[in-house]
Amino acid sequence: MIQATQEELRQEAQRFLRLADRDVKAFRILKNAPEIHLTTVCFHAQQAIEKCLKAVLIRHGVELHKTHDLEELWAKLDRINIAPPINAEKLGKINPCAVIFRYDDTDIELLSREEAESMMDNIQHWAISEVGNEKEEQKVSDSVNQDDSNE
């Protein structure tokens, strides 16, 4: 377990969600471009999912080591009784996009752009709800501060 305060864990988890959002945005720009290879597009979906899973693990104080293996990250979540909305086997379909297909010109279609997008969206929404939405927390904080100043 990570030795950090709950606030530090929350902040680091939210940082990972912000990094994941960069990959979500890249995926959305590239997904409809027919000249961009599927594995390049799916790389960004895989990266977004990876960072979201890591954000939830960090939020719960689980120490991480370098890995791109979504099934391994899923297993870590399972060990602390947290169930992502997508099972490990399905996440495994996008795993090769992290490393293998980036350095291989093999043309294997394990999933469609739409399947990758659906997985990415489901995991991102779930991770935000697990970690807490930074913008919502800021609204609550601003609201509390506003109430305090009116007293």
N, CA and C of each residue as an Amber inpcrd file, in Angstrom:
protein
   453
   0.8340000  -1.1850000   0.0000000   0.0000000   0.0000000   0.0000000
   0.8810000   1.2520000   0.0000000   0.3880000   2.2730000  -0.6470000
   1.0970000   3.5460000  -0.7420000   0.9600000   4.2930000   0.5800000
   2.0690000   4.8590000   1.0520000   2.0540000   5.6750000   2.2640000
   1.7890000   7.1190000   1.8590000   0.5250000   7.5150000   1.8860000
   0.1310000   8.8750000   1.5140000  -1.1970000   9.1810000   2.1850000
  -1.5030000  10.4550000   2.2950000  -2.7900000  10.8360000   2.8650000
  -3.8850000  10.5650000   1.8330000  -5.1150000  10.5110000   2.2990000
  -6.2430000  10.3190000   1.3880000  -6.3030000  11.4480000   0.3500000
  -5.9930000  12.6500000   0.7800000  -6.0030000  13.7930000  -0.1410000
  -4.9220000  13.6400000  -1.2160000  -3.7450000  13.1870000  -0.8230000
  -2.6600000  12.9680000  -1.7950000  -3.0380000  11.8680000  -2.7810000
  -3.6560000  10.8030000  -2.2840000  -4.0960000   9.7150000  -3.1720000
  -5.1550000  10.2230000  -4.1470000  -6.0910000  11.0100000  -3.6450000
  -7.1540000  11.5590000  -4.5030000  -6.5540000  12.4450000  -5.5900000
  -5.6260000  13.3040000  -5.2040000  -5.0150000  14.2120000  -6.1750000
  -4.2260000  13.4490000  -7.2420000  -3.4740000  12.4290000  -6.8230000
  -2.6980000  11.6430000  -7.7950000  -3.6360000  10.8620000  -8.7150000
  -4.7020000  10.3190000  -8.1700000  -5.6780000   9.5970000  -8.9880000
  -6.3190000  10.5400000  -9.9980000  -6.6450000  11.7340000  -9.5710000
  -7.2320000  12.7020000 -10.4960000  -6.2330000  13.1330000 -11.5800000
  -4.9660000  13.1720000 -11.2270000  -3.9360000  13.4720000 -12.2360000
  -3.9360000  12.3880000 -13.3110000  -4.0500000  11.1320000 -12.9020000
  -4.1170000  10.0450000 -13.8720000  -5.3640000  10.1510000 -14.7390000
  -6.4810000  10.5730000 -14.1600000  -7.7010000  10.7610000 -14.9630000
  -7.5180000  11.8820000 -15.9860000  -6.8140000  12.9400000 -15.6040000
  -6.5400000  14.0140000 -16.5750000  -5.6620000  13.5060000 -17.7090000
  -4.6620000  12.6910000 -17.3720000  -3.7950000  12.1090000 -18.4100000
  -4.6050000  11.1810000 -19.3190000  -5.5020000  10.4130000 -18.7260000
  -6.3620000   9.5240000 -19.5220000  -7.2240000  10.3310000 -20.4820000
  -7.6990000  11.4660000 -20.0190000  -8.5580000  12.2920000 -20.8610000
  -7.8260000  12.7900000 -22.1100000  -6.5310000  12.9740000 -22.0260000
  -5.7480000  13.3530000 -23.2180000  -5.8480000  12.2560000 -24.2770000
  -5.7370000  10.9960000 -23.8260000  -5.8320000   9.8810000 -24.7730000
  -7.2510000   9.7250000 -25.3010000  -8.2440000   9.9930000 -24.4690000
  -9.6440000   9.9500000 -24.9280000  -9.8380000  10.9660000 -26.0500000
  -9.3250000  12.1600000 -25.8610000  -9.4590000  13.2120000 -26.8790000
  -8.7250000  12.8340000 -28.1600000  -7.5350000  12.2670000 -28.0410000
  -6.7800000  11.8360000 -29.2260000  -7.5540000  10.7440000 -29.9630000
  -8.0890000   9.7830000 -29.2120000  -8.8840000   8.7100000 -29.8190000
 -10.0440000   9.3030000 -30.6130000 -10.7710000  10.2350000 -30.0220000
 -11.9530000  10.8080000 -30.6840000 -11.5890000  11.5280000 -31.9810000
 -10.4430000  12.1820000 -31.9930000 -10.0080000  12.8740000 -33.2140000
  -9.6180000  11.8690000 -34.2970000  -8.9280000  10.7900000 -33.9040000
  -8.3890000   9.8330000 -34.8680000  -9.3800000   8.7640000 -35.3240000
 -10.4070000   8.4750000 -34.5260000 -11.2550000   7.3010000 -34.7880000
 -11.9700000   7.3330000 -36.1310000 -12.3060000   8.5090000 -36.6210000
 -13.0360000   8.5950000 -37.8850000 -12.1480000   8.9160000 -39.0820000
 -10.8580000   8.9210000 -38.8610000  -9.9260000   9.1980000 -39.9490000
  -9.5330000   7.8730000 -40.6040000 -10.0510000   7.5990000 -41.8010000
  -9.7910000   6.3020000 -42.4310000  -8.3070000   6.0530000 -42.7270000
  -7.5210000   7.1110000 -42.8450000  -6.1000000   6.9310000 -43.1500000
  -5.2820000   6.5650000 -41.9120000  -5.8810000   6.6450000 -40.7310000
  -5.1820000   6.2790000 -39.4940000  -5.4690000   4.8130000 -39.1910000
  -4.4150000   4.0380000 -39.0660000  -4.5430000   2.5960000 -38.8460000
  -5.2760000   2.3070000 -37.5370000  -6.0650000   1.2600000 -37.5230000
  -6.8420000   0.8620000 -36.3560000  -5.9710000   0.7210000 -35.1030000
  -4.7950000   0.1340000 -35.2350000  -3.9630000  -0.0790000 -34.0540000
  -3.4630000   1.2430000 -33.4720000  -3.2710000   2.2370000 -34.3000000
  -2.8660000   3.5560000 -33.8110000  -4.0080000   4.2030000 -33.0430000
  -5.2090000   4.0870000 -33.5860000  -6.3940000   4.6340000 -32.9230000
  -6.6160000   3.9170000 -31.5860000  -6.5640000   2.6070000 -31.6210000
  -6.8350000   1.8060000 -30.4210000  -5.7450000   1.9510000 -29.3640000
  -4.5440000   2.3300000 -29.7840000  -3.4880000   2.5980000 -28.8080000
  -3.9710000   3.6260000 -27.7940000  -4.6310000   4.6750000 -28.2850000
  -5.0940000   5.7340000 -27.3820000  -6.2340000   5.2530000 -26.4870000
  -7.0950000   4.3850000 -26.9920000  -8.1450000   3.8060000 -26.1450000
  -7.5040000   2.9500000 -25.0540000  -6.5180000   2.1390000 -25.4310000
  -5.8330000   1.2850000 -24.4550000  -5.1670000   2.1440000 -23.3910000
  -4.4950000   3.2040000 -23.8090000  -3.8080000   4.0690000 -22.8560000
  -4.7900000   4.7540000 -21.9070000  -5.9130000   5.1990000 -22.4310000
  -6.9300000   5.8310000 -21.5820000  -7.4560000   4.8380000 -20.5480000
  -7.7480000   3.6190000 -20.9910000  -8.2440000   2.5830000 -20.0760000
  -7.1920000   2.2750000 -19.0190000  -5.9540000   2.1100000 -19.4420000
  -4.8620000   1.8150000 -18.5030000  -4.7600000   2.8890000 -17.4270000
  -4.7780000   4.1470000 -17.8250000  -4.6340000   5.2450000 -16.8690000
  -5.8440000   5.3380000 -15.9430000  -7.0240000   5.0290000 -16.4600000
  -8.2270000   5.0340000 -15.6130000  -8.1650000   3.9250000 -14.5680000
  -7.7620000   2.7320000 -14.9780000  -7.6250000   1.6320000 -14.0150000
  -6.5860000   1.9740000 -12.9540000  -5.4730000   2.5580000 -13.3870000
  -4.4300000   2.9500000 -12.4490000  -4.9300000   4.0410000 -11.5030000
  -5.7420000   4.9570000 -12.0040000  -6.2970000   6.0160000 -11.1480000
  -7.1000000   5.4200000 -10.0000000  -7.9200000   4.4240000 -10.3040000
  -8.7360000   3.7970000  -9.2630000  -7.8390000   3.0470000  -8.2730000
  -6.8410000   2.3560000  -8.7840000  -5.9190000   1.6570000  -7.8920000
  -5.1930000   2.6420000  -6.9710000  -4.7290000   3.7300000  -7.5260000
  -4.0400000   4.7570000  -6.7320000  -4.9920000   5.3070000  -5.6720000
  -6.2210000   5.5990000  -6.0750000  -7.2020000   6.1640000  -5.1300000
  -7.3910000   5.2540000  -3.9170000  -7.2380000   3.9490000  -4.1420000
  -7.4030000   2.9770000  -3.0630000  -6.0770000   2.5940000  -2.4130000
  -5.0150000   3.3350000  -2.7460000  -3.7380000   3.1460000  -2.0790000
  -2.9260000   1.9550000  -2.5380000  -3.2520000   1.4020000  -3.7000000
  -2.5220000   0.2440000  -4.2130000  -1.2680000   0.7170000  -4.9340000
  -0.1440000   0.1520000  -4.5490000   1.1270000   0.5060000  -5.1770000
   1.1980000  -0.1000000  -6.5790000   1.7000000   0.6720000  -7.5160000
   1.7850000   0.2320000  -8.9070000   3.2330000   0.0390000  -9.3210000
   3.4170000  -0.8300000 -10.3050000   4.6950000  -0.9270000 -10.9950000
   4.3860000  -0.7390000 -12.4740000   5.4080000  -0.5100000 -13.2580000
   5.1820000  -0.2410000 -14.6810000   4.5840000  -1.4630000 -15.3690000
   3.4180000  -1.2600000 -15.9480000   2.7810000  -2.3030000 -16.7530000
   1.7840000  -1.6520000 -17.6920000   1.6090000  -2.2770000 -18.8270000
   0.5650000  -1.8660000 -19.7660000  -0.5250000  -2.9300000 -19.8370000
  -0.4070000  -3.9590000 -19.0170000  -1.2960000  -5.1130000 -19.0670000
  -2.6050000  -4.8190000 -18.3400000  -3.6660000  -4.6280000 -19.1050000
  -4.9720000  -4.3040000 -18.5270000  -5.5310000  -5.4530000 -17.7000000
  -5.2440000  -6.6820000 -18.1080000  -5.7140000  -7.8390000 -17.3400000
  -5.0330000  -7.8900000 -15.9700000  -3.7690000  -7.5220000 -15.9180000
  -3.0500000  -7.4800000 -14.6440000  -3.6360000  -6.3970000 -13.7330000
  -3.9250000  -5.2380000 -14.3070000  -4.5260000  -4.1550000 -13.5270000
  -5.9180000  -4.5550000 -13.0330000  -6.6820000  -5.2370000 -13.8950000
  -8.0070000  -5.7260000 -13.5040000  -7.8730000  -6.6770000 -12.3120000
  -6.8980000  -7.5580000 -12.3560000  -6.6860000  -8.5300000 -11.2780000
  -6.3420000  -7.8220000  -9.9590000  -5.5540000  -6.7600000 -10.0380000
  -5.2340000  -5.9890000  -8.8300000  -6.5120000  -5.3880000  -8.2350000
  -7.3830000  -4.8920000  -9.0890000  -8.6640000  -4.3470000  -8.6150000
  -9.5120000  -5.4480000  -7.9880000  -9.5190000  -6.5950000  -8.6250000
 -10.3020000  -7.7290000  -8.1190000  -9.8260000  -8.1390000  -6.7280000
  -8.5150000  -8.0920000  -6.5090000  -7.9510000  -8.4800000  -5.2060000
  -8.4100000  -7.5560000  -4.0810000  -8.7890000  -6.3170000  -4.4180000
  -9.2900000  -5.4020000  -3.3810000 -10.8180000  -5.2380000  -3.4970000
 -11.4350000  -6.2160000  -4.1660000 -12.9050000  -6.2820000  -4.2840000
 -13.5270000  -5.0890000  -4.9860000 -12.8610000  -4.6380000  -6.0390000
 -13.4020000  -3.5780000  -6.8860000 -13.6010000  -4.1760000  -8.2670000
 -14.8110000  -4.0200000  -8.7740000 -15.1570000  -4.6390000 -10.0540000
 -15.3560000  -3.5860000 -11.1450000 -14.3990000  -3.4870000 -12.0620000
 -14.6070000  -2.6030000 -13.2160000 -15.8090000  -3.0810000 -14.0370000
 -16.4000000  -2.2090000 -14.8340000 -17.5910000  -2.5730000 -15.6040000
 -17.3180000  -3.5000000 -16.7900000 -16.0610000  -3.7900000 -17.0610000
 -15.6790000  -4.6600000 -18.1720000 -14.7640000  -5.7420000 -17.6200000
 -15.0220000  -6.9910000 -18.0180000 -14.2220000  -8.0900000 -17.4660000
 -12.8170000  -8.1440000 -18.0730000 -11.9560000  -8.8800000 -17.4010000
 -10.5430000  -8.9590000 -17.7910000 -10.3660000  -9.5120000 -19.1980000
 -11.1570000 -10.5140000 -19.5450000 -11.0280000 -11.1320000 -20.8640000
 -11.3030000 -10.1170000 -21.9770000 -12.3400000  -9.3180000 -21.7960000
 -12.6770000  -8.3180000 -22.8120000 -11.5950000  -7.2320000 -22.8620000
 -11.0970000  -6.8280000 -21.7000000 -10.0100000  -5.8440000 -21.6860000
  -8.7730000  -6.3860000 -22.3910000  -8.5770000  -7.6960000 -22.2920000
  -7.4380000  -8.3310000 -22.9380000  -7.4340000  -8.1750000 -24.4530000
  -8.6060000  -7.9400000 -25.0320000  -8.6870000  -7.7580000 -26.4900000
  -7.9650000  -6.5000000 -26.9600000  -7.8870000  -5.5130000 -26.0940000
  -7.2450000  -4.2540000 -26.4970000  -5.7930000  -4.1760000 -26.0090000
  -5.3870000  -5.1270000 -25.1700000  -4.0180000  -5.1510000 -24.6450000
  -2.9320000  -5.0670000 -25.7170000  -3.0330000  -5.8310000 -26.8040000
  -1.9420000  -5.8010000 -27.8000000  -1.6920000  -4.4220000 -28.4110000
  -2.6570000  -3.5450000 -28.3210000  -2.4890000  -2.2050000 -28.8980000
  -1.5020000  -1.3560000 -28.1120000  -1.1830000  -1.7580000 -26.8920000
  -0.2610000  -0.9770000 -26.0600000   1.1640000  -1.0710000 -26.5690000
   1.5990000  -2.2650000 -26.9120000   2.9970000  -2.4400000 -27.2950000
   3.1330000  -3.2540000 -28.5760000   2.5700000  -4.4290000 -28.5960000
   2.8050000  -5.3720000 -29.6960000   2.5090000  -4.7700000 -31.0650000
   1.3040000  -4.2520000 -31.2470000   0.9200000  -3.7600000 -32.5720000
   1.5880000  -2.4410000 -32.9320000   2.1120000  -1.7360000 -31.9590000
   2.7920000  -0.4840000 -32.2630000   4.0940000  -0.7350000 -32.9900000
   4.6820000  -1.9220000 -32.8080000   5.9580000  -2.2310000 -33.4160000
   5.8540000  -3.4100000 -34.3760000   4.6620000  -3.6550000 -34.8430000
   4.4090000  -4.7850000 -35.7350000   3.4850000  -4.2920000 -36.8460000
   3.7180000  -4.7410000 -38.0480000   2.8390000  -4.3140000 -39.1330000
   1.7590000  -5.3480000 -39.4280000   1.5430000  -6.2590000 -38.4850000
   0.4860000  -7.2550000 -38.6200000  -0.8580000  -6.5530000 -38.6190000
  -1.7340000  -7.0190000 -39.4500000  -3.0450000  -6.3990000 -39.5820000
  -4.1150000  -7.3120000 -38.9900000  -4.1490000  -7.4050000 -37.6790000
  -5.1200000  -8.2420000 -36.9930000  -6.1490000  -7.3360000 -36.3430000
  -7.4010000  -7.5430000 -36.6850000  -8.4470000  -6.7300000 -36.0930000
  -9.0920000  -7.5040000 -34.9510000  -8.6730000  -7.1810000 -33.7320000
  -9.2230000  -7.8330000 -32.5470000 -10.5440000  -7.2060000 -32.1250000
 -10.6980000  -5.9180000 -32.4410000 -11.9190000  -5.2170000 -32.1050000
 -12.0660000  -4.0260000 -33.0320000 -13.2660000  -3.5310000 -33.1120000
 -13.5360000  -2.3870000 -33.9830000 -13.2710000  -1.0850000 -33.2320000
 -13.2660000  -0.0130000 -33.9640000 -13.1120000   1.3100000 -33.3540000
 -14.2580000   1.5700000 -32.3900000 -15.4460000   1.1200000 -32.7750000
 -16.6400000   1.3270000 -31.9470000 -16.5460000   0.5290000 -30.6430000
 -16.0510000  -0.7140000 -30.7240000 -15.8800000  -1.5160000 -29.5040000
 -14.8470000  -0.8730000 -28.5780000 -13.7580000  -0.4030000 -29.1640000
 -12.7130000   0.2510000 -28.3630000 -13.2730000   1.5030000 -27.6910000
 -14.0580000   2.2640000 -28.4330000 -14.6400000   3.4890000 -27.8780000
 -15.6080000   3.1710000 -26.7360000 -16.4210000   2.1590000 -26.9230000
 -17.3760000   1.7710000 -25.8920000 -16.6490000   1.3370000 -24.6090000
 -15.6080000   0.5240000 -24.7590000 -14.8250000   0.0890000 -23.6050000
 -14.1950000   1.2890000 -22.9050000 -13.6060000   2.1640000 -23.6820000
 -12.9340000   3.3360000 -23.1400000 -13.9240000   4.2220000 -22.3920000
 -15.0760000   4.4800000 -22.9920000 -16.0850000   5.3340000 -22.3590000
 -16.6060000   4.7250000 -21.0610000 -16.8930000   3.4230000 -21.0840000
 -17.4010000   2.7590000 -19.8740000 -16.3920000   2.8190000 -18.7390000
 -15.1450000   2.5220000 -19.0550000 -14.1100000   2.5440000 -18.0210000
 -13.8780000   3.9620000 -17.5190000 -13.8630000   4.9360000 -18.4210000
 -13.6270000   6.3140000 -17.9900000 -14.7420000   6.7970000 -17.0640000
 -15.9900000   6.5750000 -17.4230000 -17.1050000   7.0120000 -16.5700000
 -17.0560000   6.3210000 -15.2090000 -16.7650000   5.0370000 -15.2170000
 -16.6560000   4.2800000 -13.9700000 -15.5230000   4.8350000 -13.1060000
 -14.3560000   5.0740000 -13.7140000 -13.1990000   5.5590000 -12.9600000
 -13.4760000   6.9330000 -12.3470000 -14.1270000   7.7900000 -13.0970000
 -14.4690000   9.1200000 -12.5660000 -15.3800000   8.9730000 -11.3470000
 -16.3340000   8.0620000 -11.4190000 -17.2370000   7.8800000 -10.2750000
 -16.5000000   7.2540000  -9.0890000 -15.5100000   6.4060000  -9.3520000
 -14.7300000   5.7840000  -8.2730000 -13.7770000   6.7760000  -7.6060000
 -13.1600000   7.6100000  -8.4010000 -12.1420000   8.5340000  -7.9000000
 -12.7770000   9.8140000  -7.3740000 -13.8230000  10.2560000  -8.0150000
 -14.4320000  11.5450000  -7.7040000 -14.0630000  12.5240000  -8.7930000
 -15.0420000  13.2680000  -9.2120000 -14.8510000  14.2220000 -10.2930000
 -14.2800000  15.5230000  -9.7460000 -13.1210000  15.8820000 -10.2260000
 -12.4200000  17.0770000  -9.7630000 -13.2790000  18.3340000  -9.9480000
 -13.9660000  18.4530000 -11.0690000 -14.7890000  19.6370000 -11.3370000
 -15.9710000  19.7040000 -10.3810000 -16.6100000  18.5700000 -10.1240000
 -17.7360000  18.5450000  -9.1850000 -17.2720000  18.9020000  -7.7820000
 -16.1190000  18.3700000  -7.3810000 -15.5910000  18.6800000  -6.0540000
 -15.2710000  20.1620000  -5.9390000 -14.7820000  20.7630000  -7.0340000
 -14.4830000  22.1950000  -7.0130000 -15.7720000  22.9930000  -6.8730000
 -16.8540000  22.5760000  -7.5630000 -18.1380000  23.2600000  -7.4390000
 -18.6400000  23.2040000  -6.0030000 -18.5290000  22.0350000  -5.3700000
 -18.9650000  21.8810000  -3.9780000 -18.1240000  22.7740000  -3.0800000
 -16.8100000  22.7590000  -3.2870000 -15.9090000  23.5860000  -2.4840000
 -16.2340000  25.0660000  -2.6610000 -16.4610000  25.5030000  -3.8950000
 -16.8130000  26.8990000  -4.1740000 -18.1260000  27.2720000  -3.5020000
 -19.0730000  26.3460000  -3.5360000 -20.3840000  26.5700000  -2.9280000
 -20.2580000  26.7310000  -1.4160000 -19.4480000  25.8750000  -0.7990000
 -19.2230000  25.9510000   0.6550000 -18.5440000  27.2640000   1.0000000
 -17.5450000  27.6330000   0.2190000 -16.8430000  28.8990000   0.4680000
 -17.7750000  30.0920000   0.2930000 -18.6630000  30.0400000  -0.6690000
 -19.6420000  31.0980000  -0.9090000 -20.5700000  31.2190000   0.2860000
 -21.0440000  30.0830000   0.8170000 -21.9170000  30.0770000   1.9830000
 -21.2090000  30.6610000   3.1970000 -19.9310000  30.2950000   3.3670000
 -19.1580000  30.8090000   4.4880000 -18.9880000  32.3340000   4.4230000
 -18.8210000  32.8630000   3.2320000 -18.6070000  34.2910000   3.0880000
 -19.9040000  35.0830000   3.2840000 -21.0470000  34.4190000   3.1640000
 -22.3450000  35.0780000   3.3480000 -22.7600000  35.1400000   4.8100000
 -22.0180000  34.4830000   5.6860000 -22.4000000  34.4540000   7.1080000
 -21.9060000  35.6650000   7.8390000
